[in-house]
Structures are given as C-alpha cells and as structure tokens.
Amino acid sequence: MDAKTPEEQLRDSVSEAVHKPHAARPNPSHGWRPERCDQVALVLQGGGALGAYQAGVYQALHEENIEPDWVSGVSIGAINSAIIAGNPPHQRLDKLRAFWERITDRRVWLYTPDGDIFRMARNATSAWMTTTLGQPGFFAPRNPGPWMSLAGARDSTSYYDSAPLRDTLLELVDFTLLNRGDVRFSVGAVNVISGNFLYFDNAKDVIEPEHIMASGALPPALPMVKIGTDYFWDGGIVSNTPLQYLLDLDENINSLVFQVDLFSTRGALPRDIHDVMGRHKDIMYSSRTRYNTDVYRRLRNWKDRTYRALVKVPDELLNDAERKLRDELADMPEITILHLIYQQKSYEGHAKDYEFSATSMREHWQSGYEDTKRTLKRKDWLAMPPEGAGCVIHDVHREEV
C-alpha cells in the first residue's frame, strides 16, 4: 500500500476528530464565566487589515482568563477564529502574533515624520504596495493577471493567488484540535452559483484550510475556493457578522457574546471623495447588529406570549406537540452582547482594510486591547440578563445603549 501524503494524513486525522461526539453543553473549564452563563462566544466581523483589532480584543480577554467556548467569524474574522480555536489557550496569543507579524512584514518607509499628513501619505503608500505586491504569507499577485488571461484560465477570475494563506494556516492552526470540538468554530461563506450564504461549523463539518480561505475569498481580489463540488466567496458580501447564526440556532444556552466589528454603522458626513469612498465601505460592511437583535427580541416576545397562553390551558387539552412546545418555551436562553467596534483614526482613508503596514497593525491591536480592557471594567455588563429579559446589549463607545 502506498504511503499517505501529508494532506491525506491531515484529512484522516480531522475526520476522526470531528466524528467524536460533542458535549451537550460547553466545557465550563475554559475560563471565567459570570453566574448562569453556559458559554462565552467570540463573534468576529470581516475587515482585512483591521482584523488586528480583534487580536487585541482576544489578548485582553485572555489576560482576564475569559476563553471562548465558541468562536465564529467571517473573512479575516474567520482566520483569527481558526487560530484561536485551533490552538490550546497558552499558544493562541503567540500564534495570533505570528500571523499578524508575518502578513505585515514589509517596510514601507525608513522613517515617517510626526503628523497626520505624513501618516496619510505613508498609509497610502502601504496600500499601494499591497495592491502591487500582495502580502507575505497571505496573497500574491497573479501574473499576467485576469485582464490578460483567457476565460476559464487559472488566473482569469482574481487579481491575487491565496495559496500563501493556505500554507500559513497549515502552519499556525492545528486542524485536528480544531475539529475535535473543544471550542466550537463556525465561519460564513457564499456559494458562488446559488448565492446562498451558509456556515461551516465544526459541530457538523470537517474543517480544512479551504473552509477558512473560502470565508475570506473577497472577489475580485481573491479567487473563489472549491469545497466538495461547490465554489465559495467571502461571506462578507452577504453578511459580514456571524451574530445572526448564533441567535438563529435557538439553543437553550445562556451566552455572553463578545461581538467585535471592524466597520462602524455611524460616521461623519463625508467632505470629499475619499470620505465618500470610506463611508460607503463602512455602511456596506457594517454589522446589522441592531436589526438582528430587534428581530431576536420580537421573536422572543412572541415565544413568551405563546408560553403564557399554553400554561393556562389544562394539560389534558394539549396534544403531545403542544406539551413539548410548552416545555421547551419554559427554558429560553438569556444573552448578553458586548459590542466592540473599531474606531477609525483621522488619518485612515478608504483603503484602511488593505493597508497592512506593521505600524497600523500594532495600532489596531492596541485599540482592540484598550477597548476591551475598558469594557471589562464594567462588571455589571458581564452579568447575564435578569431571568426572562432575553437579550441585552452593551457598547463601550455608546454607553447610552
């Protein structure tokens, strides 16, 4: 019998791991939990170079012994999620830092004078270098590129090749551990043919590098990724946050959710064309958190009303399905959402999501760290909602919410 290739060995190991039974409830030994909290979820939006902000968020959580039971992401959030779920807690920060230092390992200028105007010029130079050179360990430009390639050719459907990302993921993510399910992991992607949005979830799927690459395959920059017989693009072109997936699962699990967004719904009125391009991108990719939670609350209210009506009916007048529904509605989950949103710097332009300089990466990381530290000081925010309240949301940047 021929010896198995490394990729065949990987596929066998993750297949064996994923078919082991998952625990019915999250493992409470992952770290600190508020009273009545069954799981901590970390929900990571897409946003390219801004994703270092999410790494800073995780660092602050890690230092407070708050480790996620579930990580879910889209695009760059999927990559950060995979590194977190695919490593033991004591290695996660090192692997996150290794990823971000690798993909930002390019000197832009030898020296940048102090002042916003110089940072704007340097950031513009950095973004231009990304478009012309790609990013190490992430993606590389195609040659001759899609405009000079015939239809159906390998280079005809994207500007860059994402093969370097696959090698990076294989190095920094333990896919056997990820698929074992100690930490639940899910990433969103869009079927190119049907346009349907779906999640790959290690509770039901064998996760391989392609699932993560598919979630971050933003067209036309990056190529669609084949999984099975289908092709997928970045989930952000349909929905840039996995929060709705968590809410729609309808599991009776009390959750503390850290939702980390990279584009802000709110912003200033544009004053030039650069502002217009940046504001357009913010609105297009910002999360619909308020819409998702409003829908959840309306559904929760209807469930409460249904339950109150069913308990008034004598048991003998209910059929089996109605009794089952009544019993299920008696134990509905409570959810606390801590919403963190990256706040754009004044010198960052519309190219902020593909400006991969090391200086900006460190700034984004530090912003996420500081915002989370400030959030965790509000101990009252970390509590589960009062029983029957359903869902509450706290935002460090909008304390009136």
C-alpha positions as CSV (number, residue, x, y, z in Angstrom):
1,M,0.0,0.0,0.0
2,D,1.3,3.5,-0.9
3,A,2.3,5.7,1.9
4,K,-0.2,8.5,2.6
5,T,0.7,12.1,1.7
6,P,0.8,14.7,4.5
7,E,-2.5,16.1,3.2
8,E,-4.2,12.7,3.3
9,Q,-2.9,12.2,6.8
10,L,-4.4,15.6,7.8
11,R,-7.7,14.7,6.3
12,D,-7.9,11.4,8.1
13,S,-7.0,13.0,11.4
14,V,-9.6,15.7,11.2
15,S,-12.2,13.3,10.0
16,E,-11.6,11.1,13.0
17,A,-11.7,14.0,15.4
18,V,-14.9,15.6,14.0
19,H,-16.9,12.4,14.4
20,K,-16.2,12.1,18.1
21,P,-19.4,13.1,20.0
22,H,-19.5,16.7,21.2
23,A,-20.6,17.6,24.7
24,A,-24.2,18.7,25.1
25,R,-23.0,21.8,26.9
26,P,-19.9,23.9,26.5
27,N,-17.0,23.0,28.8
28,P,-17.0,25.3,31.8
29,S,-13.3,24.8,32.5
30,H,-12.3,27.1,29.6
31,G,-12.1,30.1,31.9
32,W,-14.1,32.6,34.0
33,R,-17.8,32.7,33.5
34,P,-20.5,35.0,35.0
35,E,-23.2,33.4,37.1
36,R,-25.8,31.5,35.0
37,C,-23.6,31.7,31.8
38,D,-23.2,28.5,29.9
39,Q,-20.9,29.7,27.1
40,V,-18.8,32.6,26.1
41,A,-18.9,33.4,22.3
42,L,-16.5,35.5,20.3
43,V,-18.0,36.8,17.1
44,L,-15.6,38.4,14.6
45,Q,-16.5,40.5,11.7
46,G,-14.6,40.8,8.4
47,G,-12.4,43.7,7.6
48,G,-9.0,42.8,6.2
49,A,-6.1,44.7,7.8
50,L,-8.3,46.0,10.5
51,G,-8.6,42.4,11.9
52,A,-5.6,43.0,14.2
53,Y,-8.1,44.9,16.4
54,Q,-9.7,41.5,17.1
55,A,-6.4,40.0,18.1
56,G,-6.1,42.9,20.7
57,V,-9.6,42.1,21.9
58,Y,-8.6,38.4,22.4
59,Q,-5.4,39.4,24.3
60,A,-7.4,41.4,26.8
61,L,-9.9,38.5,27.3
62,H,-7.1,36.0,27.6
63,E,-5.4,38.1,30.3
64,E,-8.7,38.1,32.3
65,N,-9.0,34.3,31.9
66,I,-12.0,34.7,29.7
67,E,-11.6,32.0,27.0
68,P,-14.3,31.5,24.4
69,D,-16.3,28.3,24.1
70,W,-17.4,29.3,20.6
71,V,-15.6,31.4,18.0
72,S,-17.3,32.4,14.8
73,G,-16.0,34.7,12.0
74,V,-16.3,36.0,8.5
75,S,-13.3,36.8,6.3
76,I,-10.4,38.0,8.4
77,G,-12.5,37.1,11.4
78,A,-12.6,33.6,10.2
79,I,-8.8,33.5,10.1
80,N,-8.5,34.9,13.6
81,S,-11.2,32.5,14.8
82,A,-9.3,29.5,13.3
83,I,-6.1,30.4,15.1
84,I,-7.9,30.8,18.4
85,A,-10.0,27.5,18.1
86,G,-7.1,25.6,16.5
87,N,-4.6,26.1,19.3
88,P,-4.6,25.5,23.1
89,P,-5.1,28.6,25.2
90,H,-1.5,29.0,26.1
91,Q,-0.4,29.2,22.5
92,R,-3.2,31.3,21.0
93,L,-1.6,34.7,21.5
94,D,1.7,33.6,20.1
95,K,0.1,32.2,17.0
96,L,-2.1,35.3,16.5
97,R,1.0,37.5,16.8
98,A,2.9,35.2,14.4
99,F,0.2,35.5,11.8
100,W,-0.1,39.3,12.0
101,E,3.6,39.9,12.1
102,R,4.1,37.7,9.1
103,I,1.5,39.3,6.9
104,T,2.7,42.8,7.8
105,D,6.4,42.1,7.4
106,R,7.2,44.7,4.9
107,R,8.9,48.1,5.5
108,V,7.1,51.0,3.9
109,W,9.3,54.0,4.7
110,L,12.6,54.1,6.6
111,Y,11.2,57.0,8.6
112,T,7.8,58.6,9.0
113,P,7.8,62.2,10.3
114,D,5.3,63.0,13.0
115,G,1.9,64.4,11.9
116,D,-1.3,63.1,10.4
117,I,-0.5,64.3,6.9
118,F,2.7,62.1,6.9
119,R,0.7,59.1,8.2
120,M,-1.9,59.6,5.5
121,A,0.9,59.6,2.8
122,R,2.6,56.6,4.4
123,N,-0.7,54.6,4.7
124,A,-1.5,55.4,1.0
125,T,2.0,54.1,0.0
126,S,1.4,51.0,2.1
127,A,-1.9,50.3,0.5
128,W,-0.4,50.8,-3.0
129,M,2.3,48.3,-2.1
130,T,-0.4,45.8,-1.1
131,T,-2.2,46.2,-4.4
132,T,1.1,45.8,-6.4
133,L,3.0,43.2,-4.3
134,G,0.3,41.4,-2.3
135,Q,1.1,40.5,1.3
136,P,3.6,37.9,2.6
137,G,2.0,34.7,3.9
138,F,-1.4,35.9,2.7
139,F,-1.8,36.5,-1.1
140,A,0.4,37.2,-4.1
141,P,-0.4,39.0,-7.4
142,R,-1.2,36.8,-10.4
143,N,1.0,37.1,-13.5
144,P,-0.2,38.1,-16.1
145,G,-3.5,38.7,-14.2
146,P,-7.1,38.4,-15.1
147,W,-7.3,41.1,-17.7
148,M,-4.6,39.3,-19.8
149,S,-5.9,35.8,-19.2
150,L,-8.4,33.8,-21.3
151,A,-11.8,32.9,-19.9
152,G,-11.5,29.7,-17.9
153,A,-7.8,30.1,-17.3
154,R,-6.5,29.7,-13.7
155,D,-5.6,33.4,-13.5
156,S,-8.8,34.8,-15.1
157,T,-11.1,35.3,-12.1
158,S,-9.0,37.1,-9.5
159,Y,-6.1,39.6,-9.1
160,Y,-4.3,37.5,-6.5
161,D,-3.5,34.0,-5.6
162,S,-4.4,33.0,-2.0
163,A,-2.1,29.9,-1.9
164,P,0.3,31.5,0.6
165,L,-2.6,31.7,3.1
166,R,-3.2,28.0,2.9
167,D,0.4,27.4,3.9
168,T,0.2,29.9,6.7
169,L,-3.0,28.2,8.1
170,L,-1.5,24.8,8.0
171,E,1.5,26.1,10.0
172,L,-0.4,28.1,12.6
173,V,-3.7,26.1,13.0
174,D,-3.9,22.6,14.5
175,F,-6.8,21.3,12.5
176,T,-7.0,18.1,14.5
177,L,-7.6,20.1,17.6
178,L,-10.0,22.5,15.8
179,N,-12.1,19.6,14.6
180,R,-12.1,17.8,18.0
181,G,-14.6,20.5,19.0
182,D,-13.2,21.6,22.4
183,V,-14.0,25.0,21.1
184,R,-16.9,25.3,18.7
185,F,-15.9,27.0,15.4
186,S,-18.0,28.4,12.6
187,V,-17.3,30.5,9.5
188,G,-19.6,32.0,6.9
189,A,-19.2,31.9,3.1
190,V,-21.3,32.4,0.0
191,N,-22.0,29.8,-2.7
192,V,-20.9,31.4,-6.0
193,I,-23.5,29.6,-8.1
194,S,-26.6,29.8,-5.9
195,G,-25.7,33.0,-4.0
196,N,-26.7,31.2,-0.8
197,F,-25.0,32.1,2.5
198,L,-24.0,29.2,4.8
199,Y,-21.9,28.4,7.7
200,F,-19.2,25.7,8.0
201,D,-19.4,24.5,11.6
202,N,-17.1,22.0,13.3
203,A,-20.1,20.6,15.1
204,K,-21.2,19.1,11.8
205,D,-18.4,19.6,9.2
206,V,-14.8,18.6,8.9
207,I,-13.0,21.9,8.8
208,E,-10.0,22.2,6.5
209,P,-7.9,25.2,5.3
210,E,-10.3,25.7,2.3
211,H,-13.3,26.5,4.5
212,I,-11.4,29.4,6.1
213,M,-10.0,30.6,2.8
214,A,-13.5,30.5,1.3
215,S,-14.8,32.7,4.1
216,G,-12.1,35.3,3.2
217,A,-12.2,35.0,-0.6
218,L,-13.3,38.5,-1.4
219,P,-13.9,39.0,-5.1
220,P,-12.4,40.1,-7.4
221,A,-9.2,40.3,-5.4
222,L,-9.1,36.7,-4.2
223,P,-10.1,33.6,-6.0
224,M,-13.2,31.5,-5.3
225,V,-12.4,28.4,-3.3
226,K,-13.7,24.9,-4.2
227,I,-15.1,22.8,-1.4
228,G,-16.6,19.5,-2.5
229,T,-18.3,20.2,-5.7
230,D,-19.1,23.9,-5.0
231,Y,-17.3,27.2,-5.1
232,F,-17.4,29.8,-2.5
233,W,-16.6,33.5,-1.9
234,D,-16.2,35.7,1.1
235,G,-19.2,35.6,3.4
236,G,-19.0,39.4,3.9
237,I,-20.6,40.1,0.5
238,V,-23.9,38.9,2.0
239,S,-23.5,39.2,5.8
240,N,-20.4,40.5,7.5
241,T,-21.1,39.2,11.0
242,P,-21.9,35.8,12.4
243,L,-24.1,37.1,15.2
244,Q,-27.3,36.1,13.4
245,Y,-26.1,32.5,13.1
246,L,-25.7,32.2,16.8
247,L,-29.1,33.7,17.5
248,D,-30.9,31.6,14.9
249,L,-29.7,28.3,16.4
250,D,-32.3,28.6,19.1
251,E,-30.3,26.6,21.6
252,N,-31.3,26.9,25.3
253,I,-27.8,28.1,26.3
254,N,-27.2,31.3,28.2
255,S,-24.5,33.2,26.4
256,L,-22.1,36.0,27.0
257,V,-21.2,37.3,23.5
258,F,-18.3,39.5,22.5
259,Q,-19.1,40.8,19.1
260,V,-16.1,42.5,17.5
261,D,-16.9,44.7,14.5
262,L,-14.4,46.5,12.2
263,F,-16.7,48.9,10.3
264,S,-18.9,51.4,12.1
265,T,-22.5,52.0,11.1
266,R,-22.3,55.5,12.4
267,G,-19.9,58.1,10.9
268,A,-19.3,61.7,10.0
269,L,-20.8,63.4,6.9
270,P,-18.3,63.0,4.0
271,R,-16.5,66.1,2.9
272,D,-14.5,64.9,-0.1
273,I,-14.5,61.9,-2.5
274,H,-12.1,60.0,-0.2
275,D,-14.5,60.4,2.7
276,V,-17.3,59.2,0.4
277,M,-15.4,56.0,-0.5
278,G,-14.6,55.3,3.1
279,R,-18.1,56.0,4.4
280,H,-19.6,53.8,1.6
281,K,-17.4,50.9,2.7
282,D,-18.3,51.4,6.4
283,I,-22.0,51.3,5.7
284,M,-21.8,48.4,3.2
285,Y,-19.8,46.1,5.5
286,S,-21.0,47.3,8.9
287,S,-23.0,44.8,11.0
288,R,-26.7,44.9,11.3
289,T,-26.5,44.2,15.0
290,R,-29.4,46.3,15.9
291,Y,-31.6,44.7,13.3
292,N,-30.6,41.2,14.3
293,T,-31.2,41.8,18.0
294,D,-34.5,43.6,17.3
295,V,-35.7,40.6,15.3
296,Y,-34.5,38.3,18.1
297,R,-36.3,40.3,20.7
298,R,-39.6,40.3,18.7
299,L,-39.4,36.5,18.3
300,R,-38.6,36.2,22.0
301,N,-41.6,38.2,22.9
302,W,-43.9,36.0,20.8
303,K,-42.4,32.9,22.4
304,D,-43.1,34.4,25.8
305,R,-46.7,35.1,24.9
306,T,-47.1,31.6,23.5
307,Y,-45.8,30.1,26.6
308,R,-48.0,32.2,28.9
309,A,-51.0,31.1,26.8
310,L,-50.1,27.4,26.8
311,V,-49.6,27.2,30.6
312,K,-53.2,28.5,31.0
313,V,-54.5,25.5,29.1
314,P,-55.2,22.3,31.1
315,D,-52.7,19.6,30.3
316,E,-55.3,17.2,29.1
317,L,-56.4,19.6,26.4
318,L,-53.0,19.8,24.8
319,N,-51.6,17.4,22.3
320,D,-48.1,16.0,22.5
321,A,-46.6,18.6,20.2
322,E,-48.2,21.4,22.2
323,R,-46.9,20.0,25.5
324,K,-43.4,19.7,24.0
325,L,-43.5,23.3,22.8
326,R,-44.7,24.5,26.2
327,D,-41.9,22.7,28.0
328,E,-39.3,24.0,25.6
329,L,-40.5,27.6,26.0
330,A,-40.3,27.3,29.7
331,D,-36.4,27.3,29.5
332,M,-35.4,30.0,27.0
333,P,-31.8,31.3,26.9
334,E,-30.6,34.7,28.2
335,I,-28.0,36.5,26.1
336,T,-25.6,39.4,27.0
337,I,-23.9,41.0,24.0
338,L,-20.8,43.2,24.5
339,H,-20.4,45.1,21.2
340,L,-17.0,46.4,20.4
341,I,-16.5,48.5,17.2
342,Y,-13.1,49.6,15.8
343,Q,-13.0,53.5,15.8
344,Q,-11.2,54.8,12.7
345,K,-8.3,57.1,13.1
346,S,-8.5,60.5,11.4
347,Y,-5.6,59.7,9.1
348,E,-7.0,56.4,7.9
349,G,-8.7,56.6,4.5
350,H,-10.9,54.3,2.5
351,A,-8.0,51.8,2.0
352,K,-7.8,51.0,5.7
353,D,-8.9,47.4,5.2
354,Y,-6.0,46.7,2.8
355,E,-3.3,48.9,4.4
356,F,-1.2,46.2,6.0
357,S,1.7,48.2,7.5
358,A,3.2,46.9,10.7
359,T,2.7,50.3,12.4
360,S,-1.0,50.3,11.6
361,M,-1.3,46.6,12.7
362,R,0.2,47.5,16.1
363,E,-2.2,50.4,16.4
364,H,-5.2,48.3,15.6
365,W,-4.1,45.6,18.0
366,Q,-3.6,48.2,20.8
367,S,-7.0,49.8,20.1
368,G,-8.7,46.4,20.5
369,Y,-6.8,45.7,23.7
370,E,-7.7,49.0,25.3
371,D,-11.3,49.0,24.2
372,T,-11.7,45.5,25.7
373,K,-9.9,46.4,28.9
374,R,-12.3,49.4,29.3
375,T,-15.3,47.2,28.6
376,L,-14.3,44.6,31.2
377,K,-14.1,47.2,33.9
378,R,-17.9,47.4,33.7
379,K,-18.6,44.3,35.8
380,D,-22.3,44.9,35.6
381,W,-22.1,44.5,31.8
382,L,-20.7,41.0,32.2
383,A,-23.7,39.7,34.0
384,M,-26.5,37.6,32.4
385,P,-29.7,39.5,31.9
386,P,-32.4,39.1,34.6
387,E,-34.4,35.9,34.0
388,G,-37.0,36.5,31.3
389,A,-35.3,39.6,29.9
390,G,-34.0,37.8,26.9
391,C,-31.2,39.9,25.4
392,V,-29.3,43.0,26.5
393,I,-26.6,44.8,24.5
394,H,-23.7,47.0,25.8
395,D,-21.4,49.1,23.7
396,V,-18.3,50.7,25.2
397,H,-18.5,53.5,22.6
398,R,-22.2,54.2,23.2
399,E,-22.8,53.8,26.9
400,E,-26.4,55.1,26.5
401,V,-27.4,51.8,24.7
